[in-house]
Amino acid sequence: MIAAARQALAERVERHAPLLYVAFSRDPKGTMPGVSDDVLAEVLAGASKRQLPTIVLVDDWVDAERAVRLGASVIYGFPGGAVPDSLLELMRARGAAFAPALARYLELDRLLGNDAALMDPFLNATLQADVRESYRSEKGLWERWRGDLALGRERRTVVLDSVARFVKAGVHVVAVGDAGSFPGAFQGFTSHATQAWFEQAGLDGWDRLSAATTWPAAVLGRHVGFAPGQAADFLALEAYGKSPGSCAKAALRSATSCYRISRAGFTSRNGAGES
């Protein structure tokens, strides 16, 4: 297995992969088998030597700490229980980030039987009608999906609290959409859904924006922001008018809010400012 891991890493480096995804899941019932501890150590050591960022899928905070100590750039998952203070400090010191699997575990429960959510303008325009209709009721739900649904319901509160604690501790949180592989995680829409879950976790406007822009960029070794002279990866339109329609024309329309963004602050449509 060690030899196979080395070969896989070499192939990805040769292909100029921007990052490496590794499953460290030890759950025998999990949908994705994980590597052993010694293979993880080999892969992360090799990736670190080549300056290749790594995202490690974990089931719990114990495995998260192990992965961070071995050099993981990002911890991805939906661990239950309160995140230990020692792990927060370790990740802050090491510069490791947390990628919570919010869309994967929370969107299915939010959408099931929720007519208002299913008729969201964005979702209505981008999702096939027959697919959308299949979410009208939990009845007949594919059995394989019930595990994620139950886990999301069980851990929702504690995971959202952990997201807030990571940010408060100075650890970067990065947005992941989980789109394409999991129920309720639809291409394009999940980016917006994840932002809504970040808001529910208590992250302010700039932290939510950073989680989708500057913090993921830092994982890839790019240090960008909103200061003069920095890379313009985000278009900020300060003037948008006073109506939802004019906001849409300014390309800043979302399912629930319309925002004006400037270096002075993050302002919602109703005028409430955030900093």
Backbone as CSV, one residue per row, in Angstrom:
resi,resn,N_x,N_y,N_z,CA_x,CA_y,CA_z,C_x,C_y,C_z
1,MET,0.814,-1.210,0.000,0.000,0.000,0.000,0.852,1.266,0.000
2,ILE,1.990,1.209,0.713,2.881,2.367,0.750,3.414,2.667,-0.648
3,ALA,3.813,1.615,-1.351,4.341,1.794,-2.703,3.267,2.357,-3.633
4,ALA,2.042,1.878,-3.494,0.937,2.363,-4.324,0.643,3.828,-4.022
5,ALA,0.742,4.198,-2.745,0.504,5.580,-2.351,1.563,6.500,-2.948
6,ARG,2.797,6.064,-2.921,3.880,6.863,-3.501,3.675,7.050,-5.000
7,GLN,3.268,5.982,-5.678,3.038,6.063,-7.117,1.882,7.009,-7.433
8,ALA,0.785,6.904,-6.650,-0.373,7.774,-6.873,0.000,9.238,-6.670
9,LEU,0.794,9.504,-5.638,1.228,10.864,-5.377,2.105,11.383,-6.516
10,ALA,3.027,10.564,-6.986,3.918,10.964,-8.085,3.125,11.266,-9.353
11,GLU,2.097,10.472,-9.621,1.272,10.698,-10.811,0.538,12.034,-10.738
12,ARG,0.045,12.362,-9.569,-0.698,13.620,-9.413,0.233,14.823,-9.501
13,VAL,1.433,14.670,-8.975,2.416,15.746,-9.105,2.789,15.942,-10.568
14,GLU,2.972,14.848,-11.292,3.332,14.927,-12.700,2.227,15.603,-13.520
15,ARG,0.979,15.405,-13.105,-0.153,16.005,-13.807,-0.476,17.408,-13.304
16,HIS,0.335,17.912,-12.398,0.179,19.259,-11.846,-1.167,19.432,-11.136
17,ALA,-1.554,18.430,-10.361,-2.788,18.525,-9.580,-2.668,19.687,-8.597
18,PRO,-3.725,20.516,-8.447,-3.641,21.662,-7.543,-3.695,21.274,-6.074
19,LEU,-4.258,20.088,-5.797,-4.344,19.620,-4.413,-4.579,18.120,-4.418
20,LEU,-4.517,17.526,-3.230,-4.681,16.080,-3.086,-5.766,15.809,-2.055
21,TYR,-6.722,14.960,-2.427,-7.827,14.590,-1.537,-7.575,13.185,-1.009
22,VAL,-7.606,13.045,0.319,-7.330,11.754,0.942,-8.436,11.424,1.935
23,ALA,-9.006,10.217,1.831,-10.020,9.769,2.789,-9.339,9.013,3.919
24,PHE,-9.519,9.519,5.148,-8.950,8.880,6.329,-10.074,8.242,7.149
25,SER,-11.224,8.055,6.522,-12.382,7.490,7.202,-12.105,6.058,7.630
26,ARG,-12.424,5.734,8.881,-12.225,4.373,9.378,-13.550,3.651,9.578
27,ASP,-14.636,4.289,9.173,-15.960,3.704,9.335,-16.164,2.613,8.277
28,PRO,-16.281,1.335,8.693,-16.445,0.259,7.696,-17.743,0.366,6.912
29,LYS,-18.708,1.142,7.441,-19.987,1.318,6.769,-20.004,2.591,5.922
30,GLY,-18.905,3.304,5.910,-18.833,4.562,5.176,-18.902,4.359,3.675
31,THR,-19.287,5.429,2.977,-19.410,5.337,1.520,-18.057,5.418,0.832
32,MET,-17.033,5.878,1.555,-15.709,6.000,0.956,-14.671,5.347,1.868
33,PRO,-14.052,4.252,1.443,-13.044,3.599,2.281,-11.852,4.507,2.502
34,GLY,-11.295,4.447,3.690,-10.182,5.320,4.015,-8.849,4.596,4.032
35,VAL,-7.779,5.362,3.923,-6.437,4.786,3.964,-6.050,4.496,5.404
36,SER,-5.059,3.668,5.569,-4.554,3.340,6.900,-3.697,4.486,7.429
37,ASP,-3.374,4.406,8.703,-2.593,5.458,9.343,-1.216,5.605,8.702
38,ASP,-0.570,4.478,8.404,0.779,4.572,7.830,0.756,5.108,6.400
39,VAL,-0.285,4.779,5.654,-0.402,5.316,4.298,-0.669,6.813,4.343
40,LEU,-1.530,7.236,5.269,-1.795,8.667,5.411,-0.506,9.414,5.720
41,ALA,0.282,8.880,6.638,1.536,9.522,7.008,2.466,9.643,5.799
42,GLU,2.540,8.596,4.992,3.394,8.602,3.808,2.922,9.632,2.793
43,VAL,1.613,9.653,2.555,1.059,10.570,1.557,1.242,12.019,1.982
44,LEU,0.931,12.320,3.238,1.033,13.703,3.696,2.480,14.175,3.753
45,ALA,3.389,13.294,4.115,4.807,13.664,4.128,5.281,13.977,2.713
46,GLY,4.884,13.133,1.765,5.285,13.366,0.383,4.663,14.617,-0.202
47,ALA,3.395,14.853,0.116,2.719,16.043,-0.390,3.337,17.306,0.187
48,SER,3.660,17.262,1.469,4.273,18.423,2.118,5.639,18.731,1.494
49,LYS,6.410,17.692,1.204,7.723,17.873,0.598,7.606,18.543,-0.765
50,ARG,6.518,18.247,-1.472,6.304,18.796,-2.814,5.438,20.058,-2.787
51,GLN,5.099,20.518,-1.587,4.267,21.710,-1.404,2.913,21.564,-2.106
52,LEU,2.345,20.373,-2.002,1.037,20.081,-2.584,-0.011,20.109,-1.475
53,PRO,-0.974,21.028,-1.513,-1.999,21.101,-0.471,-2.814,19.813,-0.394
54,THR,-3.243,19.451,0.810,-3.988,18.213,1.003,-5.286,18.463,1.772
55,ILE,-6.343,17.802,1.326,-7.629,17.821,2.019,-7.872,16.412,2.536
56,VAL,-8.079,16.275,3.835,-8.241,14.950,4.434,-9.639,14.799,5.008
57,LEU,-10.360,13.780,4.533,-11.685,13.459,5.041,-11.544,12.678,6.337
58,VAL,-12.221,13.150,7.391,-12.155,12.467,8.683,-13.571,12.222,9.212
59,ASP,-13.670,11.250,10.121,-14.952,10.944,10.751,-15.112,11.615,12.109
60,ASP,-13.990,11.863,12.799,-14.074,12.411,14.155,-12.888,13.326,14.424
61,TRP,-12.930,13.987,15.582,-11.887,14.957,15.925,-10.558,14.284,16.259
62,VAL,-10.582,13.030,16.703,-9.332,12.307,16.973,-8.545,12.127,15.679
63,ASP,-9.247,11.672,14.636,-8.585,11.514,13.342,-8.182,12.863,12.760
64,ALA,-8.976,13.891,13.040,-8.639,15.228,12.565,-7.302,15.683,13.155
65,GLU,-7.132,15.481,14.443,-5.870,15.880,15.080,-4.700,15.095,14.511
66,ARG,-4.912,13.801,14.308,-3.845,12.974,13.738,-3.446,13.488,12.361
67,ALA,-4.432,13.812,11.537,-4.149,14.289,10.187,-3.428,15.628,10.206
68,VAL,-3.836,16.526,11.083,-3.188,17.836,11.168,-1.732,17.684,11.612
69,ARG,-1.488,16.831,12.588,-0.114,16.621,13.057,0.768,16.020,11.963
70,LEU,0.150,15.283,11.040,0.911,14.695,9.940,1.089,15.662,8.773
71,GLY,0.412,16.832,8.855,0.636,17.847,7.830,-0.523,18.164,6.918
72,ALA,-1.751,17.736,7.242,-2.908,18.034,6.401,-3.126,19.540,6.301
73,SER,-3.469,20.004,5.097,-3.755,21.429,4.890,-5.177,21.774,5.308
74,VAL,-6.116,20.857,5.002,-7.535,21.074,5.281,-8.131,19.800,5.850
75,ILE,-8.950,19.960,6.875,-9.718,18.858,7.433,-11.153,18.994,6.926
76,TYR,-11.664,17.933,6.306,-13.011,17.961,5.733,-13.868,16.885,6.398
77,GLY,-15.093,17.257,6.781,-15.977,16.263,7.360,-17.105,16.893,8.145
78,PHE,-17.751,16.053,8.960,-18.918,16.465,9.736,-18.846,15.795,11.106
79,PRO,-17.727,15.978,11.830,-17.527,15.273,13.100,-18.544,15.684,14.159
80,GLY,-18.956,14.733,14.959,-19.868,15.018,16.058,-19.116,15.394,17.322
81,GLY,-19.825,15.930,18.291,-19.196,16.345,19.539,-18.501,17.683,19.396
82,ALA,-18.263,18.311,20.530,-17.610,19.621,20.524,-16.151,19.487,20.081
83,VAL,-15.730,20.393,19.220,-14.345,20.372,18.786,-13.444,20.722,19.972
84,PRO,-12.414,19.919,20.257,-11.535,20.177,21.409,-10.760,21.485,21.253
85,ASP,-10.583,22.185,22.353,-9.800,23.420,22.339,-8.377,23.159,21.858
86,SER,-7.839,21.994,22.223,-6.466,21.669,21.824,-6.337,21.555,20.303
87,LEU,-7.390,21.061,19.639,-7.356,20.952,18.187,-7.472,22.331,17.540
88,LEU,-8.297,23.186,18.115,-8.407,24.550,17.603,-7.042,25.245,17.643
89,GLU,-6.354,25.098,18.751,-5.041,25.743,18.898,-4.026,25.128,17.941
90,LEU,-4.067,23.803,17.795,-3.133,23.124,16.894,-3.337,23.578,15.458
91,MET,-4.597,23.653,15.023,-4.878,24.048,13.652,-4.537,25.512,13.408
92,ARG,-4.781,26.349,14.380,-4.400,27.760,14.247,-2.891,27.880,14.105
93,ALA,-2.149,27.148,14.952,-0.688,27.216,14.923,-0.112,26.648,13.624
94,ARG,-0.739,25.596,13.103,-0.235,24.952,11.891,-0.760,25.610,10.608
95,GLY,-1.741,26.483,10.736,-2.323,27.100,9.556,-3.241,26.172,8.785
96,ALA,-3.766,25.138,9.445,-4.690,24.202,8.800,-6.100,24.775,8.819
97,ALA,-6.888,24.438,7.812,-8.250,24.958,7.690,-9.272,23.840,7.896
98,PHE,-10.519,24.246,8.150,-11.615,23.296,8.334,-12.644,23.487,7.232
99,ALA,-13.026,22.393,6.571,-14.047,22.423,5.528,-15.230,21.581,5.988
100,PRO,-16.246,22.199,6.571,-17.396,21.428,7.065,-18.299,20.969,5.923
101,ALA,-18.733,19.725,5.969,-19.583,19.161,4.913,-21.044,19.525,5.174
102,LEU,-21.343,20.811,5.150,-22.675,21.289,5.513,-23.732,20.938,4.479
103,ALA,-23.435,21.164,3.212,-24.429,20.883,2.171,-24.751,19.391,2.121
104,ARG,-23.751,18.568,2.258,-23.966,17.123,2.186,-24.931,16.649,3.265
105,TYR,-24.763,17.109,4.479,-25.535,16.556,5.586,-26.752,17.380,5.998
106,LEU,-26.835,18.624,5.579,-27.928,19.475,6.052,-28.946,19.865,4.992
107,GLU,-28.541,19.909,3.735,-29.469,20.375,2.705,-30.623,19.407,2.460
108,LEU,-30.394,18.116,2.536,-31.472,17.150,2.293,-32.611,17.362,3.280
109,ASP,-32.283,17.506,4.544,-33.314,17.713,5.561,-34.036,19.047,5.363
110,ARG,-33.308,20.069,4.936,-33.936,21.384,4.725,-34.900,21.369,3.547
111,LEU,-34.578,20.594,2.518,-35.383,20.601,1.304,-36.591,19.667,1.360
112,LEU,-36.463,18.540,2.051,-37.527,17.549,2.049,-38.850,18.122,2.557
113,GLY,-39.864,18.100,1.720,-41.187,18.568,2.117,-41.291,20.055,2.333
114,ASN,-40.261,20.810,1.970,-40.245,22.252,2.182,-40.582,22.942,0.859
115,ASP,-41.866,23.211,0.637,-42.305,23.769,-0.640,-41.656,25.112,-0.936
116,ALA,-41.530,25.950,0.092,-40.930,27.273,-0.112,-39.476,27.138,-0.571
117,ALA,-38.719,26.239,0.070,-37.321,26.046,-0.301,-37.201,25.463,-1.704
118,LEU,-38.087,24.538,-2.051,-38.027,23.904,-3.366,-38.406,24.846,-4.497
119,MET,-39.128,25.915,-4.168,-39.506,26.890,-5.190,-38.596,28.106,-5.176
120,ASP,-37.468,27.999,-4.505,-36.467,29.060,-4.531,-36.181,29.422,-5.989
121,PRO,-36.154,30.714,-6.332,-35.966,31.113,-7.737,-34.726,30.516,-8.390
122,PHE,-33.621,30.493,-7.683,-32.386,29.946,-8.223,-32.549,28.446,-8.478
123,LEU,-33.063,27.727,-7.485,-33.243,26.286,-7.615,-34.256,25.962,-8.701
124,ASN,-35.297,26.759,-8.750,-36.351,26.547,-9.740,-35.821,26.705,-11.169
125,ALA,-34.845,27.587,-11.328,-34.305,27.865,-12.659,-33.196,26.909,-13.071
126,THR,-32.587,26.237,-12.114,-31.408,25.430,-12.440,-31.594,23.933,-12.243
127,LEU,-32.691,23.522,-11.614,-32.905,22.109,-11.317,-34.077,21.567,-12.124
128,GLN,-33.911,20.378,-12.697,-34.988,19.768,-13.452,-36.227,19.581,-12.584
129,ALA,-37.393,19.816,-13.160,-38.639,19.771,-12.401,-38.881,18.408,-11.761
130,ASP,-38.605,17.317,-12.489,-38.877,15.995,-11.927,-37.956,15.684,-10.751
131,VAL,-36.716,16.187,-10.808,-35.805,16.005,-9.683,-36.308,16.794,-8.478
132,ARG,-36.707,18.027,-8.720,-37.226,18.857,-7.635,-38.464,18.223,-6.993
133,GLU,-39.348,17.667,-7.797,-40.571,17.062,-7.283,-40.279,15.854,-6.399
134,SER,-39.169,15.172,-6.646,-38.843,13.987,-5.852,-38.501,14.332,-4.404
135,TYR,-38.303,15.612,-4.141,-37.984,16.052,-2.784,-39.220,16.561,-2.032
136,ARG,-40.395,16.397,-2.606,-41.608,16.911,-1.972,-41.962,16.170,-0.695
137,SER,-41.471,14.950,-0.562,-41.808,14.154,0.620,-40.662,13.214,0.959
138,GLU,-40.542,12.867,2.227,-39.533,11.907,2.665,-39.954,10.488,2.312
139,LYS,-41.223,10.304,2.018,-41.741,8.989,1.661,-41.070,8.513,0.370
140,GLY,-40.592,7.295,0.382,-39.935,6.739,-0.788,-38.492,7.167,-0.937
141,LEU,-37.938,7.826,0.083,-36.542,8.266,0.021,-35.622,7.060,-0.129
142,TRP,-34.639,7.190,-1.008,-33.684,6.117,-1.227,-33.021,5.751,0.105
143,GLU,-33.010,4.469,0.412,-32.532,3.998,1.710,-31.092,4.431,1.976
144,ARG,-30.290,4.469,0.936,-28.880,4.821,1.110,-28.722,6.257,1.597
145,TRP,-29.709,7.107,1.337,-29.625,8.499,1.756,-29.999,8.698,3.225
146,ARG,-30.662,7.740,3.808,-31.183,7.936,5.162,-30.087,8.073,6.213
147,GLY,-28.935,7.461,5.957,-27.830,7.591,6.902,-27.345,9.024,7.016
148,ASP,-27.137,9.679,5.865,-26.709,11.083,5.872,-27.789,11.974,6.465
149,LEU,-29.048,11.663,6.160,-30.156,12.457,6.688,-30.191,12.384,8.211
150,ALA,-30.062,11.185,8.761,-30.092,11.007,10.213,-28.892,11.675,10.881
151,LEU,-27.717,11.540,10.255,-26.512,12.136,10.830,-26.610,13.659,10.830
152,GLY,-27.150,14.220,9.753,-27.317,15.668,9.689,-28.250,16.178,10.770
153,ARG,-29.347,15.486,10.976,-30.299,15.892,12.009,-29.688,15.775,13.401
154,GLU,-28.902,14.736,13.607,-28.295,14.499,14.916,-27.215,15.523,15.254
155,ARG,-26.405,15.901,14.260,-25.221,16.717,14.550,-25.339,18.182,14.132
156,ARG,-26.456,18.559,13.565,-26.595,19.903,13.006,-26.170,20.999,13.982
157,THR,-26.719,21.001,15.158,-26.447,22.076,16.116,-24.982,22.117,16.524
158,VAL,-24.416,20.961,16.849,-23.042,20.942,17.346,-22.049,21.272,16.240
159,VAL,-22.324,20.859,14.994,-21.403,21.169,13.902,-21.432,22.661,13.576
160,LEU,-22.614,23.258,13.555,-22.693,24.702,13.306,-21.973,25.470,14.415
161,ASP,-22.094,24.992,15.639,-21.369,25.617,16.750,-19.856,25.471,16.554
162,SER,-19.418,24.311,16.063,-17.992,24.097,15.817,-17.475,25.039,14.738
163,VAL,-18.274,25.269,13.695,-17.871,26.199,12.637,-17.591,27.578,13.224
164,ALA,-18.501,28.042,14.082,-18.318,29.350,14.715,-17.081,29.372,15.604
165,ARG,-16.834,28.288,16.311,-15.677,28.229,17.203,-14.360,28.232,16.431
166,PHE,-14.331,27.584,15.288,-13.123,27.603,14.462,-12.784,29.040,14.065
167,VAL,-13.776,29.753,13.557,-13.532,31.122,13.102,-13.126,32.008,14.273
168,LYS,-13.810,31.871,15.390,-13.485,32.675,16.577,-12.066,32.403,17.055
169,ALA,-11.583,31.165,16.867,-10.238,30.791,17.309,-9.164,31.209,16.315
170,GLY,-9.581,31.778,15.177,-8.601,32.211,14.191,-8.220,31.148,13.188
171,VAL,-9.033,30.084,13.100,-8.799,29.021,12.118,-9.670,29.297,10.897
172,HIS,-9.098,29.241,9.724,-9.868,29.481,8.506,-10.861,28.352,8.247
173,VAL,-12.065,28.736,7.872,-13.093,27.798,7.445,-13.284,28.003,5.953
174,VAL,-13.284,26.921,5.173,-13.424,27.054,3.721,-14.729,26.410,3.259
175,ALA,-15.385,27.063,2.319,-16.671,26.589,1.810,-16.469,25.465,0.809
176,VAL,-17.214,24.388,0.984,-17.237,23.295,0.008,-18.694,23.018,-0.340
177,GLY,-18.962,22.773,-1.609,-20.338,22.600,-2.032,-20.842,21.174,-1.977
178,ASP,-19.948,20.181,-2.032,-20.341,18.760,-2.044,-21.243,18.436,-3.221
179,ALA,-21.270,19.263,-4.236,-22.239,19.105,-5.328,-21.921,17.906,-6.210
180,GLY,-22.985,17.280,-6.682,-22.847,16.218,-7.658,-22.833,14.816,-7.100
181,SER,-22.528,14.660,-5.814,-22.396,13.321,-5.255,-23.423,12.997,-4.174
182,PHE,-24.042,14.019,-3.614,-24.891,13.791,-2.453,-26.279,14.407,-2.642
183,PRO,-27.299,13.820,-2.015,-28.674,14.322,-2.180,-28.837,15.731,-1.637
184,GLY,-29.510,16.574,-2.400,-29.735,17.950,-1.975,-28.587,18.879,-2.289
185,ALA,-27.471,18.323,-2.741,-26.295,19.141,-3.066,-26.240,19.326,-4.578
186,PHE,-26.894,20.368,-5.065,-27.037,20.581,-6.504,-25.970,21.541,-7.023
187,GLN,-25.497,21.258,-8.222,-24.449,22.072,-8.840,-24.858,23.554,-8.853
188,GLY,-23.948,24.403,-8.425,-24.204,25.843,-8.425,-24.953,26.302,-7.192
189,PHE,-26.070,25.670,-6.908,-26.921,26.109,-5.800,-26.269,25.892,-4.446
190,THR,-25.465,24.835,-4.311,-24.909,24.534,-2.997,-23.944,25.613,-2.501
191,SER,-23.325,26.346,-3.410,-22.457,27.446,-2.974,-23.262,28.472,-2.188
192,HIS,-24.466,28.750,-2.661,-25.338,29.695,-1.973,-25.905,29.078,-0.700
193,ALA,-26.251,27.800,-0.759,-26.780,27.121,0.419,-25.750,27.087,1.540
194,THR,-24.495,26.842,1.185,-23.437,26.812,2.194,-23.276,28.165,2.859
195,GLN,-23.397,29.241,2.082,-23.331,30.577,2.660,-24.456,30.787,3.678
196,ALA,-25.643,30.275,3.369,-26.769,30.409,4.298,-26.508,29.638,5.590
197,TRP,-25.898,28.462,5.481,-25.564,27.702,6.693,-24.477,28.400,7.503
198,PHE,-23.519,29.028,6.829,-22.514,29.808,7.545,-23.182,30.947,8.323
199,GLU,-24.155,31.591,7.693,-24.873,32.663,8.371,-25.601,32.131,9.589
200,GLN,-26.209,30.951,9.457,-26.913,30.362,10.590,-25.941,29.991,11.704
201,ALA,-24.708,29.667,11.333,-23.695,29.350,12.344,-23.217,30.593,13.086
202,GLY,-23.577,31.779,12.559,-23.200,33.012,13.233,-22.032,33.749,12.627
203,LEU,-21.550,33.294,11.448,-20.434,33.987,10.807,-20.925,35.311,10.222
204,ASP,-20.139,36.360,10.390,-20.542,37.647,9.831,-20.266,37.679,8.322
205,GLY,-20.667,38.772,7.699,-20.592,38.853,6.249,-19.200,38.661,5.688
206,TRP,-18.211,39.297,6.293,-16.858,39.194,5.761,-16.279,37.802,5.967
207,ASP,-16.608,37.148,7.082,-16.128,35.783,7.293,-16.754,34.822,6.290
208,ARG,-18.039,35.012,6.002,-18.696,34.156,5.008,-18.078,34.364,3.629
209,LEU,-17.817,35.610,3.301,-17.199,35.918,2.014,-15.779,35.353,1.951
210,SER,-15.040,35.496,3.031,-13.665,34.977,3.077,-13.636,33.466,2.917
211,ALA,-14.635,32.786,3.497,-14.684,31.324,3.418,-14.841,30.821,1.992
212,ALA,-15.348,31.674,1.116,-15.539,31.282,-0.279,-14.500,31.885,-1.216
213,THR,-13.614,32.738,-0.692,-12.664,33.434,-1.570,-11.233,33.398,-1.026
214,THR,-10.927,34.285,-0.118,-9.535,34.456,0.301,-8.998,33.279,1.116
215,TRP,-9.830,32.646,1.934,-9.332,31.529,2.752,-9.044,30.283,1.912
216,PRO,-9.906,29.902,0.961,-9.515,28.795,0.076,-8.280,29.142,-0.760
217,ALA,-8.168,30.404,-1.161,-6.995,30.820,-1.931,-5.721,30.605,-1.119
218,ALA,-5.795,30.880,0.171,-4.628,30.694,1.037,-4.208,29.231,1.090
219,VAL,-5.175,28.322,1.062,-4.860,26.895,1.056,-4.011,26.544,-0.161
220,LEU,-4.297,27.186,-1.276,-3.570,26.928,-2.523,-2.305,27.774,-2.648
221,GLY,-1.979,28.508,-1.577,-0.760,29.297,-1.587,-0.900,30.664,-2.212
222,ARG,-2.147,31.097,-2.432,-2.387,32.423,-3.007,-2.906,33.334,-1.907
223,HIS,-2.253,34.442,-1.704,-2.653,35.376,-0.658,-3.276,36.596,-1.320
224,VAL,-4.593,36.546,-1.412,-5.350,37.597,-2.078,-6.288,38.260,-1.078
225,GLY,-6.816,39.394,-1.460,-7.717,40.101,-0.558,-8.352,41.284,-1.246
226,PHE,-8.704,42.288,-0.465,-9.412,43.440,-0.994,-8.594,44.725,-0.869
227,ALA,-7.292,44.589,-0.809,-6.424,45.760,-0.728,-5.961,46.147,-2.132
228,PRO,-5.643,47.426,-2.342,-5.167,47.871,-3.662,-3.959,47.062,-4.116
229,GLY,-3.976,46.674,-5.386,-2.866,45.943,-5.949,-2.979,44.433,-5.876
230,GLN,-3.975,43.933,-5.157,-4.134,42.492,-5.049,-4.985,41.949,-6.200
231,ALA,-4.889,40.641,-6.430,-5.582,40.009,-7.551,-7.086,40.242,-7.464
232,ALA,-7.697,40.597,-8.580,-9.133,40.896,-8.614,-9.917,39.642,-8.988
233,ASP,-10.043,38.724,-8.034,-10.797,37.498,-8.268,-12.270,37.659,-7.900
234,PHE,-12.628,38.784,-7.343,-14.001,39.013,-6.928,-14.451,40.387,-7.388
235,LEU,-15.594,40.456,-8.030,-16.121,41.726,-8.512,-17.080,42.287,-7.478
236,ALA,-16.757,43.435,-6.922,-17.601,44.079,-5.920,-18.255,45.308,-6.528
237,LEU,-19.567,45.312,-6.566,-20.321,46.434,-7.119,-20.965,47.191,-5.966
238,GLU,-20.531,48.427,-5.746,-21.013,49.156,-4.584,-22.394,49.755,-4.816
239,ALA,-22.677,50.227,-6.007,-23.963,50.864,-6.270,-24.893,49.870,-6.951
240,TYR,-26.065,49.635,-6.375,-26.954,48.638,-6.927,-28.403,49.095,-7.026
241,GLY,-28.717,50.306,-6.590,-30.107,50.740,-6.622,-30.845,50.333,-5.368
242,LYS,-32.162,50.466,-5.381,-32.923,50.234,-4.162,-33.913,49.081,-4.261
243,SER,-34.023,48.442,-5.409,-35.017,47.385,-5.558,-34.347,46.050,-5.815
244,PRO,-35.039,44.929,-5.486,-34.467,43.611,-5.777,-34.154,43.435,-7.258
245,GLY,-34.985,44.046,-8.133,-34.746,43.919,-9.562,-33.438,44.546,-9.986
246,SER,-33.160,45.743,-9.483,-31.909,46.393,-9.868,-30.720,45.656,-9.288
247,CYS,-30.939,45.035,-8.144,-29.860,44.246,-7.546,-29.538,43.044,-8.423
248,ALA,-30.555,42.423,-8.973,-30.339,41.275,-9.859,-29.535,41.697,-11.078
249,LYS,-29.840,42.890,-11.605,-29.116,43.371,-12.765,-27.656,43.615,-12.443
250,ALA,-27.382,43.872,-11.183,-26.000,44.084,-10.758,-25.288,42.779,-10.442
251,ALA,-25.951,41.657,-10.729,-25.373,40.317,-10.530,-25.074,40.017,-9.080
252,LEU,-25.848,40.597,-8.170,-25.651,40.322,-6.752,-26.939,39.813,-6.123
253,ARG,-27.793,39.178,-6.918,-29.055,38.681,-6.395,-28.868,37.262,-5.861
254,SER,-29.376,37.001,-4.656,-29.347,35.656,-4.100,-30.766,35.249,-3.772
255,ALA,-30.913,34.068,-3.195,-32.252,33.558,-2.927,-32.999,34.403,-1.907
256,THR,-32.295,34.971,-0.948,-32.983,35.665,0.131,-32.567,37.117,0.304
257,SER,-31.410,37.480,-0.183,-30.899,38.815,0.104,-30.170,39.391,-1.095
258,CYS,-29.984,40.683,-1.042,-29.208,41.366,-2.062,-28.213,42.250,-1.327
259,TYR,-26.954,42.176,-1.700,-25.926,42.827,-0.906,-25.157,43.892,-1.673
260,ARG,-24.765,44.918,-0.956,-23.827,45.894,-1.471,-22.511,45.647,-0.750
261,ILE,-21.456,45.491,-1.506,-20.160,45.166,-0.920,-19.166,46.264,-1.247
262,SER,-18.536,46.799,-0.241,-17.483,47.780,-0.442,-16.431,47.556,0.632
263,ARG,-15.300,48.168,0.499,-14.253,47.999,1.507,-14.670,48.569,2.849
264,ALA,-15.684,49.427,2.847,-16.139,50.025,4.100,-17.010,49.082,4.904
265,GLY,-17.575,48.065,4.275,-18.426,47.144,5.020,-19.267,46.288,4.116
266,PHE,-20.054,45.447,4.727,-20.904,44.487,4.034,-22.324,44.850,4.394
267,THR,-23.105,45.376,3.449,-24.407,45.943,3.758,-25.513,45.171,3.073
268,SER,-26.531,44.781,3.830,-27.633,44.028,3.257,-28.647,44.966,2.618
269,ARG,-29.628,44.394,1.920,-30.590,45.193,1.190,-31.379,46.115,2.114
270,ASN,-31.608,45.651,3.360,-32.398,46.470,4.272,-31.579,47.558,4.966
271,GLY,-30.274,47.629,4.599,-29.438,48.712,5.115,-28.676,48.382,6.369
272,ALA,-28.868,47.160,6.913,-28.152,46.810,8.131,-26.703,46.512,7.790
273,GLY,-25.788,47.183,8.428,-24.384,47.027,8.091,-23.691,45.979,8.933
274,GLU,-22.679,45.349,8.367,-21.835,44.417,9.087,-20.397,44.785,8.803
275,SER,-19.525,44.456,9.707,-18.112,44.754,9.496,-17.271,43.552,9.831
